[in-house]
Amino acid sequence: MTKESKRQRKQEAKARRAEGRRREDRRRMIVRLALVAILVLALGYGGYWAYGRITARVTWQEFPNLGNEHVSSPSVPHIPYNSDPPTSGPHTSYLARWGIHGQPVPKEEQVHNLEDGGVIIQYNCPEGCPDLVEKLAPIVRRYERLVVAPYPGMDRQIALTAWRRLDKFDGFDEQRIVRFIDAHIGIDHHPR
């Protein structure tokens, strides 16, 4: 064997090893890119799934803020509310008593309770909903800023209101009620 052929074989072997390393490096790069792509897809899907779970639970409507002008009494004319029951707008300088009411609470008092971080649960039943009020009583005892009152003429049996938020539905749904309360209670809406 000549020195020339030995040198050539060494160079060819070296070239094959270098080519093998390049192939291995390419393979590793492809595997890394595939893992990154899988991770991105998994995170994207997880985010999409979580967003869907969160938004599926949001059952309330949001209304534009009508401000917080004070009126001297519920009988004083003012701009009309943009939701029924109201969720913001003109209101009295005094609050409705927190707790369970046997009579409807004037809209202008309700709104002040909402501005102060309260949540109001109102119901519409021909016979006054004694069973519903009984189911709501333990919920009311768990929170400080809650009003429960009848609201005749409503198009649904139950309405939950907070500042700029309204959820209406038929039939007692404790999870839905508590979810709404927990999302909105205690948030002060006075201008700063």
C-alpha positions, -999 to +999 in steps of 0.1 A: +000+000+000+013+034-009+015+063+013-008+081-011-036+055-007-032+054+031-035+092+033-065+090+009-082+063+031-075+084+062-090+115+046-120+095+034-125+080+069-122+115+084-147+128+058-171+100+066-169+107+104-174+144+097-204+136+075-218+113+102-214+141+128-232+165+105-260+140+100-262+134+138-263+172+144-291+176+118-310+147+134-307+163+168-317+197+155-348+181+139-357+163+171-353+196+191-374+215+166-401+188+168-401+189+206-404+227+206-432+225+181-450+199+202-445+220+233-458+252+215-489+232+203-495+217+237-493+252+254-515+267+227-541+239+231-538+242+269-544+279+268-573+275+244-588+249+266-584+270+298-598+301+280-628+281+269-634+267+304-632+302+319-654+320+293-679+291+293-685+299+330-691+336+323-728+339+320-733+375+327-737+405+304-716+437+307-731+471+302-716+505+296-710+526+327-738+553+331-718+570+358-727+575+395-746+608+397-764+612+430-801+621+430-820+633+461-847+606+459-859+578+437-887+601+423-862+627+408-862+624+370-828+611+356-814+594+325-829+560+318-809+529+329-794+508+302-803+475+318-832+461+338-825+457+367-800+486+366-762+480+369-749+516+371-761+552+368-780+578+389-786+567+425-795+580+459-769+590+484-782+563+508-780+525+505-806+499+508-802+477+539-780+447+532-798+414+535-832+399+525-860+423+517-897+414+515-905+443+492-888+456+460-859+479+465-861+512+445-837+511+415-819+542+426-811+526+460-800+494+443-774+512+422-758+528+452-754+493+468-737+481+436-714+511+435-703+502+470-693+467+459-725+450+466-743+423+446-781+421+444-801+390+438-837+397+427-865+374+419-898+374+401-925+349+412-962+354+413-963+338+449-932+356+462-908+326+458-907+315+495-888+283+485-863+303+465-857+329+493-852+300+517-825+286+494-809+320+491-808+327+529-776+306+536-758+323+507-768+358+521-754+348+555-720+340+539-715+375+525-716+410+539-727+431+509-756+412+495-792+422+489-820+398+481-854+413+470-884+408+448-884+425+414-918+422+398-922+423+360-888+408+352-886+386+321-867+359+341-871+344+375-837+355+389-814+384+382-780+389+396-766+424+394-732+440+402-717+472+389-721+470+351-729+433+352-762+414+349-770+377+348-806+366+344-819+330+344-847+308+355-844+283+384-821+282+414-785+275+405-763+279+435-730+275+417-739+302+392-750+325+419-719+320+441-696+323+410-712+357+402-710+369+438-674+358+442-664+375+409-680+409+418-686+414+455-665+439+474-652+459+444-657+496+451-667+516+421-665+552+434-645+574+411-610+582+423 
